[in-house]
Amino acid sequence: MNSQDRLRIWIEQGNVSISQLFFSSYKQLGIRDLDAMLVMQLMSFAEDGQGLPGPSDISARMSLSGEEIGHGLQRLMQSGFLTIERTMDENGVLNENYSLQPLWTRLVDAQVLGCSGKEEESRQAEEGEIFALFEQEFGRLLSPMECETISMWFDQDGHSADLIKAALREAVIARKVSLRYIDRILFEWKKKNIRTVQEAEGEARNFRGQSQPPRHASGNETKRKVPFYNWLEERD
């Protein structure tokens, strides 16, 4: 039985409520008190039919500024407790809402296992290191959408932390440090079944080796800049 089924049965049988489970366990998951209150506010907005409230909307209900709310949302997303869920209605309109399902899953796992699990803790530590590395290179905090994109590289695409670091390094070398550029690098590597840092470095070296200009007839090597792989170019 998976965590979602277990949670549904617990609620239906009256054994536990979301708020009861959350307040008894959020400290165990390392959630701050202020962020716990932010979670409850998100639940309240969802019950009112507002699935994606802005920081200013939430701030109007709390004693925190919009900037502090934004940082709290970012912490929840970076920790893997909060995601942005996209759905399409019958008219083809895309809707976006915050989803706390990852948090509820972690809470149930913590109740069943008695802890969040060593493997999960290790994965969260790796993700936290990647978020910090990107913020260092970008020179700013990541937006919630950027956090969501990076989480998708782990969860949906199955990229390792080392491979994501290699893609970031490739973008830095090429002086094209943007999430779109890095996403394209990872897309190309996945398409070519490149799964290790060594394979990724070999792919980049291969391209650069084919791009060297010829020598002059005198034998003197032309002065050049090392060509870099432009991953945003269309290629076969």
N, C-alpha and C positions, 0 to 999 in steps of 0.2 A: 504494500500500500504506500503510495507516494505521500509527500507532505501535504499537498493541497487536499487530497481525499481525507486524510486524517484530520486536518483542521475543520473541514466541512462537517464531518461526523461529530467531532467534539462539540461544535457550535449547535448542531441540530439536536443533540442529546442533552443540551443544557449543561454540559460539564465545564464549559469555559466560555467566556466572552472575549472578544478581541481586546477590549480595554483592560480587562483583568489579566489576561495573558501578557499583554504588553507591559503594564506597569510592574508586574512581578518579575519580569525577565530582562527589561531593556538594559539595566546596569550590567548584566552578565555579558551582553553583546558589545559593551563599550560605548553605548550611546550616551551623550551628555544630557543633563537635565533639560537645558534649553532646547536641544534638538528633539527631546522626547515631547516637549510641549508643542513644537513645530509639527511633529507627526500627528498629534491630536487635532491640531488646527487643519491639517490637510484632510483628515477624516471628516471633520465638520464641514469643510467646503464641499467635499465629495457628496455628502448627504444632502447638501443644499443644491446639488446639480452643477457645481463649479469644479470641474475636474482639473483645471490648470490655472489656479489663481496666481497672479503675479506677486512679487515681493511686496509691492505697495499695498495690495489687497490684504495680505497677511499681516503686514505691519500695522494696519489700521485696527487690528484686533489685539495687538500685543504691544509691549513696551520696548520693542526693538526697532531699529531703523530698517529701511528697505535693504541697505547694504548688508546689515547683519543677518537679515533673513536670507538674502542671496547666498551668503557664506554658509549658513546652516543647511540650505538645500544642497549646496555643493558637497558638503561633508557627507550628507546622507547618500548622495549619488556615488561619491568616490568610495564609500564604504560598502557599496552594493546593497543598500537597504531600499533605495528609491530608484525607479526608472521612469521614462516617459513612454507611455503606451500609445501606439498609433492604430486607429481603426478607421474603416471606410463604411459609411452608411449606405442605405439603399440608393441614394441619389449620387453616389460617387464622391461625396464630400469627405475629405480627410479630417479626422478629429484627433486631437492630442490631449492626453490626460496623464496626470501623475498616477503611478501604480505603486502601491506599498506591498504588492504580493511577494517580492523578494524578502521583505522584512518578515512577513508572516511565515514564510517557509523557513527562514532561519530560526524564528522563535519556536516553531514546532520541532525542528531538528534539535534545538537546544534542550527542549523538554524531553524528547525521546532519548537522546544520547547522553544527556546530562552535561553536555558542553557543545560548543560549536564545531568541534572536530579539528584535529591537527591539519588535515589536508586542506580544509576550508580556510583555516587561519593562514596557512602558507600561501594560498592563492590570493587572499585579500592583502597580505603583506606585499606580494609581488605587484599587484595592481596599484597599491598605494605608492610604491617606489616609482612606477611608471608615471603616475599623475604628477608626483613631485618633480620628476625629471623634465616632463613637458612644460610645467609651469616655470622651471628654471630657464629652459631654452626660449620660451615665449616671453619671459619677463613680466608675466602677469598671472592672475588666477584664471583657471579654465572656466568656461561657461558651462551650465548644466548640459547643453546640447553637445559640447565637446567631450564632456565626461561620458555621456551616453555613447558617443561614437567610439571612444577608446574601450569602453566596457564591451561593446559589440565585437571588437577585434579579438577579445579574449573568449567571450561566451558563444558567439555565433560563428566566427571565422576560425576559432581554434588556434590562433597565433600564440606563440610563447612570448614571455616577457623579453627574452633575449632577441628574438626576431623583431619585435616592435622597437627595441632599442637600436638594432641595426638599421631599420628603416628610418628612424629619426636621425641617426648619424649620417646616413646617405643624403637626407634632405639638408642637413647642416652643411655638409661638404659642398653640395650643389647650390647653397645659399637660397634655397626655396623652402624655408621652414614654415609650412602651413599644414593644417590637418588634411586638407584635400590632396596635397601632394604626397603626403605620407600614406594616406589611404590608397592612392593609386599604386604606390610602390608595393604595398602589401597585397593588393589585388593582383598585380603582375606576378609576384612571387608565388602566390597561391595557385594561379593559373598554370605556372610552370612546375608546380609541385615542389617548390623550394621550401624546405622546412627547418633548415639549420642555418646558423650564422655563417658557417664555412661555405655552404652552397650559395648564399646570398652574396658574400664577398667575391666568390669566384665569378658569379654572373656579372657583377659590376666591373671586375678586372677584365673580363672577356670583352665587354663592350668598349672599354677605354683602350685596350690594346689594338682593337680594329680601327680606332679613330685617330691614331697618331699620323701626323703629316709626314711626307717624304723628306729626306735630307736634300740639301743643295748639292749641286754637282761638285762643289769644292770639298765636300765631305763635312762641312760645318753643319751642325744640327740647328735648325731654325728655332728661334725663341718662340715658345708657345705656352699657353695655359693648358693644363691638363683638362681634356674634355670630360664632361660629366653626363651621365645618363639623364636625359630629360624624360621622366616617367609620365609626363602629361601628354607627350606626343602620341598620336595614334600609330600603333604598330601591329603587325600581324601576330 
